Amino acid sequence: MKKVIKRDFVYNMLVLVISLFSIEILNKIISGSSLIDFSIIRILLGIVFISIIISSLFSLGKRLISKIGIPILVFAFCFYSFLQAGFHNFLGVYISFQTSSQLGAVKSYIKDFFASFKPLYFIVFIPFFLLLIYYIFIDKKIDVIAKSIKNKLHIIVTLITLVFIGLLYYISIVIPLFQNSFQSVSNKELFLTASNPSVTIDQFGELGFCFLDIKAMLFPVVIKEEYIVNHDNKHKVNENSRVFDDEAWEMLIENETNEDLNYINKYLINRKATDKNSYTGMFEGKNLIIIMMESANDILIDPDYYPNFYKMLSNGWYFENNYSPRNSCATMNNEFSGMTSLYSIYNTCTASKYKSNSYFESVFNLFNKQDNYITFSAHNYTQAYYPRKKIHTNMGSGEYYGVEKLGIKYSNEYRNWSNDDDFMKSVLKIIDKKTSNGQNFMTWLTTVSSHQPYSYASIQGDKYYSMTKGEKYPTDVRRYMSKLKILDNGLGVLLEGLEKRGILDDTVIVMYGDHYPYGISTKNLNKVLDYNTSKDMNAERVPLVIYNPTVESQAFSQYTSYMDILPTLANLFNLDYDPRLYLGTDLFSKDHESLTVFADGSWKNENAYYNASKVKIKYYSSFEYRDEEIKAINDDIEEKIKVSSKIIKNNYFKYLEKKLVEYEELVRQKYETICSLDEIEVETLEDITCSLEDLKLT
């Protein structure tokens, strides 16, 4: 007797398609994505394809297996979608199997993580409960309507259907009709690499992303690209131009066979070097303290609660539209970006994963090249989260001080951090020791007292809790504000200490927040701030202040981020640097573009907010970009993110530093040979100087 496949295959497939597609629709609703979009067709085709395969497998066994297995699969997808929504709300990025770093980002504060979930996210479980109702009350009452199908015929029909659905799916990926013209990453590239989870989820659905993400992890695809010069490298030279002798670099490019490395080489050498400007060298010869303030957002801008920070903001340079976009491991990633002016890699604890990389163009190394400067860095916590000692050392920090080396009290319990006022007292002692011979100093400090949790009691959260008594602020916000008070006390200790030592006027202090306070809902933040943090990435807005007592106070309205800090300081201190090596821009340069870029490629300025994952633009005035202008901005951002990723993954700056030394020597030898050829007539060398000092090869 021939085996037969019963009606279970058809019913199982319909149950799966309806359940999974319903979850995808609910995901779209949760994320605010459009339901009227060609991506819906692609998502449905993908679900049908997967459902056919799963249904065929279940139909080979007993019916009980499918009745247990299908609900388990549907629940698993519901739970996966639930976690994705919460993770995106909490960290601003989606979970990816290609890296395990995100799990470490929430494991220590799991209570805060789940407390941040919105009730709306639970609607993704509706299809699961409806499925249970179907199996319990309806399935048994359905009569066998369809006749059994012979096994061979079933296999043939199934294979033909899979090929047809697969063909339609492929067409939806490659034809222009299904590709948004503003989208800088093609759907084909997203299908192969799942490189941008936000956009991949919008275009392929969460289930599609899950499969593509696993595929990319198990079978990574490297897309080969040939760099095409899109930049005008014939820049006009004027008296303020920074001019570089690129002969050694050009020789390197001619001889380099690695495509990735040469892609980076060609991209960077063709970037425009920003000119000098009226701010160039304003702080030359001064000390520099960069403070990355843990979880510090604009609530810190309050003269009554936080007088020390407000003093520096109101008497210094305040960038009122500064953002620190969230990403996985945002504290370390945003510290890394501040030190290098490179974009961290999406969904990766970049600095930790690539901790052995070196960066000769980092903020530490720029000051290490200066005469009479010492560098060091410090953070008042352990290396439990990030291996800062190795990261900072490879960045060029002369010495790294963790909490143990600082000699200050701390607790290994998550809820009890060390105090930032103790931190600054220890830093002042280090400054005394390091500068005893009259050296200038440059240091990077990362604070910790204002770190979460805020949802439950802690030493720092309770210390100044009564400070906001009488205010109708939520409890978690009040605990957060208590912790910010400790940060402000630390800033006061630093200011007073520098003034007592007579070096405050000779010291520049730069402060920025690393990210928004995780775990506090935007609804609660809105009760304190005077702008809506729920809209247009406003939750990512944090202070950026450059303070020195000798400057005239100014407020700047251009849109900025941590990417711009390093090139700005390099110009202000008149350091020996090549602006082309930084993907941020000097904020005082005429070439600076007022723009903040977020982790998924979204961007924002005074004109508009572009949402990359939803491929939508929102305008703030009557001004509107032309379509080609939006595409140009998106392509430029995507190219920078892509180049930055290649730089990090290839440890490019270690390579470039070594190769430039080699090729500069070859260039020098070439000119030495030319200069020694006395028999060559002078007129053939009229454009060649035989003074090696004038070659400016370095």
Buried (B, 14 or more C-beta within 10 A) or exposed (E): EEEEBBBBBBBBBEBBBBBBBBBBBBBBEBBEBEEEBBBBEBBBBBBBBBBBEBBBBBBEEEBEBBBEBBBEBBBEBBEBBBBBBBBBBBBBBBBBBBBEBBEBBBEBBEBBBEBBBEEEBEBBBBBBEEBEEBBEEEBEEEEEEEEEBEBEEBEEEBEEBBEEBEEBBEEBBEEEEBBBEBBBBBBEBBBBBBBBBBBBBBBBBBBBBBBBBBBBEEEEEEEEEEBEEEBEEEBEEEEEBBEBEBBBBBBBBEEBEEEBBBBBBBBBBBBBBBBBBEBBEBBEEBBBBBBBBBBBBBBBBBEEBBEBBBBBBBBBBBBBBBBBBBBBBBBBBBBBBBBBBBBBBBBBBBBBBBBEBBBBBBBBBBBBEBEEBBBBBBBBBBBEBBBBBBBBBBBBBBBBBBBEEBEBEBEEEBBBBBBBBBBBBBBBEBBEEBBEEEEBBBBBBBBBBBBBBBBBEBBBBEBBBEBBEEEEBBBBBBBBBBBBBBBBBBBBBBBBBBEEBEBBEBBBBBBBBBBBBBBBBBEBBBEBBEEEBEEBBBBBBBBBBBBBBEBEEEEBEBBBBBBBBBBBBBBBBBBEBBBBBBBBBBBBBEEBEBBBBBBBBBBBBEBBBBBBBBBBBEEEEEEEBEEEEBBBBBBBBBBBBBBBBBBBBBBBBBBBBEBBEEBBEBBBEEBEEBBEEEEEEEEEEEEEEEEEEEBEBE
